[in-house]
Amino acid sequence: ITYNNIGQLFQSQGKFEQAFEYYRKGFGERSSTFEYCMKNLKIKEKVLGKEHPDTALAYNNIACLFESQGKFEQAFEYYMKDLNITEKVLGKDHPNTATTYNNIACLFESQGKFEQAFE
């Protein structure tokens, strides 16, 4: 198992601090996490296409990174990109779609936007 896979496991459980620790280990000390997340996204878009579940996950990873930095508008933008792909490709009732809904709700909750979190 790679560090990135362990990071994804923690992320799927909502344990973002642990997830980013493993992502950092996987990326190395010299390069920024954001830079590697963007490289990951570009490769997945090129190889798998813009409407692939793994590409959606790459958007989700970037959204989590923005959220951890308090950049909530950017996080929302990337969560929505993830959601648009996931709903289209996997459907509204798929577990991956539910995870993205949950991540968006948590984003709203972390900003005190409780009514939006319940939508």
C-alpha positions as CSV (number, residue, x, y, z in Angstrom):
1,I,0.0,0.0,0.0
2,T,1.3,3.4,-0.9
3,Y,1.2,6.5,1.3
4,N,-1.4,8.0,-1.1
5,N,-3.7,5.0,-0.6
6,I,-3.5,5.3,3.1
7,G,-4.2,9.0,2.7
8,Q,-7.3,8.2,0.7
9,L,-8.5,5.7,3.3
10,F,-8.2,8.3,6.1
11,Q,-9.9,10.9,3.8
12,S,-12.8,8.6,3.1
13,Q,-13.3,8.3,6.9
14,G,-13.3,12.1,7.3
15,K,-9.9,12.1,9.1
16,F,-8.4,14.9,7.0
17,E,-5.4,15.6,9.2
18,Q,-4.2,12.0,9.1
19,A,-5.0,11.9,5.3
20,F,-2.8,14.9,4.6
21,E,0.0,13.6,6.7
22,Y,0.1,10.5,4.5
23,Y,-0.3,12.5,1.3
24,R,2.7,14.6,2.4
25,K,4.8,11.5,3.0
26,G,3.9,10.3,-0.4
27,F,4.7,13.6,-2.1
28,G,8.0,14.1,-0.3
29,E,9.3,17.1,1.7
30,R,10.5,19.2,-1.1
31,S,7.3,19.8,-3.1
32,S,4.1,21.3,-2.2
33,T,1.0,19.1,-1.7
34,F,-1.0,21.3,-3.9
35,E,1.5,21.0,-6.8
36,Y,1.3,17.2,-6.6
37,C,-2.5,17.2,-6.3
38,M,-2.7,19.3,-9.5
39,K,-0.2,17.0,-11.3
40,N,-2.4,14.1,-10.2
41,L,-5.5,15.8,-11.6
42,K,-3.9,16.7,-14.9
43,I,-2.6,13.1,-15.4
44,K,-6.1,11.6,-14.6
45,E,-7.8,14.0,-17.0
46,K,-5.4,13.2,-19.8
47,V,-5.3,9.4,-19.3
48,L,-8.8,8.6,-17.9
49,G,-10.8,11.6,-19.2
50,K,-12.5,14.5,-17.5
51,E,-15.6,12.4,-16.6
52,H,-14.0,9.5,-14.8
53,P,-14.6,8.6,-11.1
54,D,-10.8,8.8,-10.4
55,T,-10.7,12.3,-11.9
56,A,-13.6,13.2,-9.6
57,L,-11.6,11.9,-6.7
58,A,-8.6,14.1,-7.7
59,Y,-11.0,17.1,-7.6
60,N,-12.1,15.9,-4.1
61,N,-8.5,15.7,-2.9
62,I,-7.8,19.3,-4.0
63,A,-11.1,20.5,-2.4
64,C,-9.9,18.8,0.9
65,L,-6.6,20.6,0.6
66,F,-8.2,24.0,0.1
67,E,-10.6,23.3,3.0
68,S,-7.7,22.4,5.3
69,Q,-6.2,25.8,4.5
70,G,-9.4,27.7,5.2
71,K,-9.9,28.5,1.5
72,F,-13.6,27.6,1.5
73,E,-14.7,29.1,-1.8
74,Q,-12.0,27.2,-3.7
75,A,-12.9,24.1,-1.7
76,F,-16.5,24.4,-2.7
77,E,-15.6,24.9,-6.3
78,Y,-13.6,21.7,-6.4
79,Y,-16.2,19.7,-4.4
80,M,-18.8,20.8,-7.0
81,K,-16.6,19.6,-9.8
82,D,-16.3,16.3,-8.1
83,L,-20.0,16.1,-7.5
84,N,-20.9,17.0,-11.1
85,I,-18.7,14.1,-12.4
86,T,-19.8,11.6,-9.7
87,E,-23.5,12.2,-10.2
88,K,-23.2,12.0,-14.0
89,V,-21.0,8.9,-14.1
90,L,-22.0,6.9,-11.0
91,G,-25.5,8.3,-10.3
92,K,-27.0,10.2,-7.4
93,D,-27.4,7.1,-5.2
94,H,-23.8,5.8,-5.4
95,P,-21.7,5.7,-2.2
96,N,-19.1,8.0,-3.8
97,T,-21.7,10.6,-4.5
98,A,-22.9,10.3,-0.9
99,T,-19.3,10.9,0.3
100,T,-19.1,14.1,-1.8
101,Y,-22.5,15.3,-0.4
102,N,-21.1,14.7,3.1
103,N,-17.9,16.6,2.3
104,I,-19.9,19.6,1.1
105,A,-22.1,19.4,4.2
106,C,-19.0,19.4,6.4
107,L,-17.5,22.3,4.5
108,F,-20.7,24.3,5.2
109,E,-20.7,23.2,8.8
110,S,-17.1,24.3,9.4
111,Q,-18.2,27.8,8.2
112,G,-21.2,27.8,10.5
113,K,-23.6,27.5,7.6
114,F,-25.8,24.9,9.2
115,E,-28.9,25.3,7.1
116,Q,-26.9,24.8,3.9
117,A,-25.2,21.7,5.5
118,F,-28.6,20.1,5.8
119,E,-29.7,20.8,2.2
